[in-house]
Amino acid sequence: MNYLAHGYRFIQSPLLLAGTAIPDWLSVVDRKVRLRTHRIRAQLDHLSPDDRQIATGALQHLHDDDRFHSSPTFLMLESELSRRFRALMPDPFDHRPAFLGHIVTELLLDDAIAHNHPQVLHDYYDALEQISPEQIQSLVNRLATHATDQLAWFIRRFRESRFLFDYQDDNRLLTRLNQVLRRVTLPEMGENCLDVLHYARGLLRTHSLALLQTVESTALPGLS
């Protein structure tokens, strides 16, 4: 799952919403900094009410990812898109098809949510404007396995760039995907992949409800 799929249920609770974004923010800004379920749970009772909301959002993210990535619908879509990318990248040692099958499914689920709820991206970013990046970074440094001094800066940049809107256009999505590929040291995609992205967009809009039902009704175990 990506940012919007994790957080759109919690737009009325900005701190909880921000918590759902933390693991993805960290995967960009500093992959050495990890949040683990057992470490968060061990400290929940010692947190302030606001910090507890943020931490609960991070727990929700980790819990939802576990369910989402094992769901039959996700596995089917990931496989189908990987197969289509493999047709364009036939080198058996090219790691991009499997990677793209996974990430394109996640990013275009965000697009499907935004397509079905036209105001949701604006509301999502408006909610994030209400949180303190420094508070988020401070809490992460209490909960995570390593500390970071880059997270607050990245949250501000994330709010300014509003790149989730780019997923709504195939060409802008291609640009964003190539940024991700560069970050993980894989070759960029060519424009010949645009047809796969266009096909994937329709596929995700068709199957978005089944994907979201995997996590929407699930409360965090052991949390009220």
C-alpha positions in Angstrom: 0.0 0.0 0.0 1.1 3.6 -0.6 0.4 6.8 1.2 -3.2 7.5 0.3 -4.4 3.9 0.7 -2.9 3.8 4.1 -4.1 7.1 5.3 -7.4 8.2 3.6 -9.6 6.6 6.3 -8.0 8.8 8.9 -8.1 12.3 7.3 -10.2 13.6 10.3 -7.3 12.6 12.6 -4.2 14.3 11.3 -1.8 12.8 13.8 -3.1 9.3 13.1 -2.9 10.0 9.4 0.7 11.2 9.7 1.6 8.0 11.6 0.4 5.9 8.7 2.9 7.7 6.4 6.0 7.3 8.6 7.2 3.9 7.3 7.0 5.1 3.7 8.7 8.4 4.5 11.5 6.6 6.2 11.9 4.2 3.2 12.8 7.3 1.1 14.7 9.5 3.6 16.8 6.9 5.5 16.3 3.1 4.9 18.4 2.3 8.0 15.7 3.8 10.2 13.0 1.1 10.8 9.9 1.0 12.9 9.1 -2.4 14.3 5.7 -3.4 15.7 7.2 -4.9 18.9 9.2 -1.7 19.7 6.2 0.5 19.1 3.9 -1.6 21.3 6.4 -1.7 24.1 6.4 2.1 24.4 2.7 2.9 23.7 1.7 3.2 27.4 4.6 5.7 28.0 3.6 8.1 25.2 1.7 11.4 25.4 -1.9 11.2 23.9 -0.7 13.0 20.7 2.4 10.8 20.3 0.3 7.7 20.9 -2.0 8.7 18.0 1.0 9.0 15.7 2.5 5.7 16.9 -0.9 4.0 16.4 -0.9 5.2 12.9 2.5 3.6 12.3 1.2 0.4 13.7 -1.8 0.5 11.5 0.5 0.9 8.5 2.5 -2.2 9.4 -0.6 -4.2 10.1 -2.3 -3.2 6.9 0.8 -4.0 4.8 0.9 -7.5 6.2 -2.7 -8.2 5.2 -2.5 -6.4 1.9 0.6 -8.0 0.5 -0.8 -11.5 1.2 -4.2 -10.9 -0.3 -5.1 -12.9 -3.4 -6.2 -9.8 -5.3 -2.9 -8.1 -4.7 -0.9 -11.2 -5.7 -2.9 -11.6 -8.9 -2.4 -7.9 -9.9 1.3 -7.9 -9.0 1.8 -11.1 -11.1 -0.1 -9.8 -14.1 1.7 -6.4 -14.2 5.1 -8.1 -13.7 4.4 -10.3 -16.6 3.5 -7.4 -18.8 6.7 -5.5 -17.8 8.7 -8.7 -18.4 7.5 -8.7 -22.0 9.2 -5.3 -22.4 12.3 -6.2 -20.3 13.1 -9.8 -21.3 16.5 -10.0 -19.7 16.1 -12.7 -17.0 18.6 -10.8 -14.8 16.6 -7.6 -15.0 15.0 -7.0 -11.6 12.6 -4.3 -12.7 9.6 -6.3 -13.8 8.9 -7.8 -10.4 9.7 -4.6 -8.7 7.4 -2.6 -11.0 4.6 -5.1 -10.7 4.6 -4.5 -7.0 5.0 -0.8 -6.8 2.7 0.1 -9.8 -0.1 -1.9 -8.1 0.4 0.2 -5.0 0.7 3.6 -6.6 -2.3 3.1 -8.9 -4.4 2.0 -6.0 -3.9 5.6 -4.7 -5.0 6.8 -8.1 -8.1 4.7 -8.0 -9.0 6.1 -4.6 -8.5 9.7 -5.8 -10.5 8.9 -8.9 -13.5 7.7 -6.8 -13.2 10.5 -4.3 -12.1 13.7 -6.2 -11.5 15.8 -3.0 -9.5 13.2 -1.1 -6.0 14.3 -2.1 -6.7 17.9 -1.2 -8.1 16.8 2.1 -5.1 14.5 2.7 -2.6 17.3 2.2 -4.6 19.7 4.2 -4.6 17.3 7.1 -0.8 16.9 6.9 -0.4 20.7 7.1 -1.8 20.5 10.7 1.0 18.3 12.0 4.5 19.2 13.2 7.3 17.5 11.3 9.6 18.0 14.3 7.2 16.2 16.5 7.1 13.3 14.1 10.9 13.1 13.8 11.3 13.3 17.6 8.9 10.4 18.2 10.5 8.3 15.4 13.9 8.8 17.1 12.3 7.4 20.3 10.7 4.4 18.6 13.0 3.4 15.8 16.1 1.2 15.7 18.3 4.2 14.5 17.9 8.0 14.7 17.4 10.4 11.8 17.9 14.1 11.4 16.3 14.2 7.9 12.7 13.2 8.5 11.3 16.6 9.4 12.9 18.2 6.3 11.4 15.4 4.1 7.9 15.8 5.5 8.0 19.5 4.7 9.2 18.6 1.2 6.5 15.9 0.8 3.8 18.5 1.7 5.2 21.0 -0.8 5.7 18.7 -3.8 2.2 17.1 -3.6 3.5 14.4 -5.9 0.5 12.1 -5.2 -1.4 14.1 -7.8 1.1 13.0 -10.4 -0.2 9.4 -10.3 -3.3 10.6 -12.1 -1.4 11.0 -15.4 0.6 8.3 -17.2 3.5 10.5 -18.2 3.9 12.1 -14.8 3.6 8.6 -13.2 6.4 7.4 -15.5 8.6 10.3 -14.3 7.9 9.4 -10.7 8.6 5.7 -11.2 11.9 6.6 -12.8 12.8 8.6 -9.8 12.1 5.5 -7.6 14.1 3.3 -10.0 17.1 5.6 -9.7 16.8 5.7 -6.0 17.1 1.9 -5.8 19.9 1.9 -8.5 17.9 0.2 -11.3 17.7 1.5 -14.9 15.0 3.8 -15.9 11.9 2.8 -17.8 11.3 3.9 -21.4 8.2 5.4 -22.9 7.3 2.0 -24.3 6.1 1.2 -20.8 3.3 3.8 -21.0 0.9 1.3 -22.5 1.4 -1.0 -19.5 0.8 1.9 -17.1 -2.4 2.8 -19.0 -3.6 -0.8 -18.8 -2.6 -1.0 -15.1 -4.6 2.1 -14.3 -7.8 0.5 -15.6 -7.0 -2.7 -13.9 -6.6 -1.0 -10.5 -9.8 1.0 -10.8 -11.6 -2.3 -11.5 -10.1 -4.1 -8.5 -9.6 -1.3 -6.0 -12.7 -2.2 -3.9 -11.5 -5.8 -3.5 -8.0 -4.5 -2.5 -9.3 -2.0 0.0 -11.7 -4.5 1.6 -8.7 -6.4 2.6 -7.8 -3.8 5.2 -10.7 -1.4 5.6 -12.7 -3.3 8.2 -9.7 -4.5 10.2 -9.0 -3.0 13.6 -5.6 -3.2 15.1 -5.4 -6.3 17.3 -5.1 -5.4 21.0 -5.8 -1.7 20.5 -9.0 0.1 21.4 
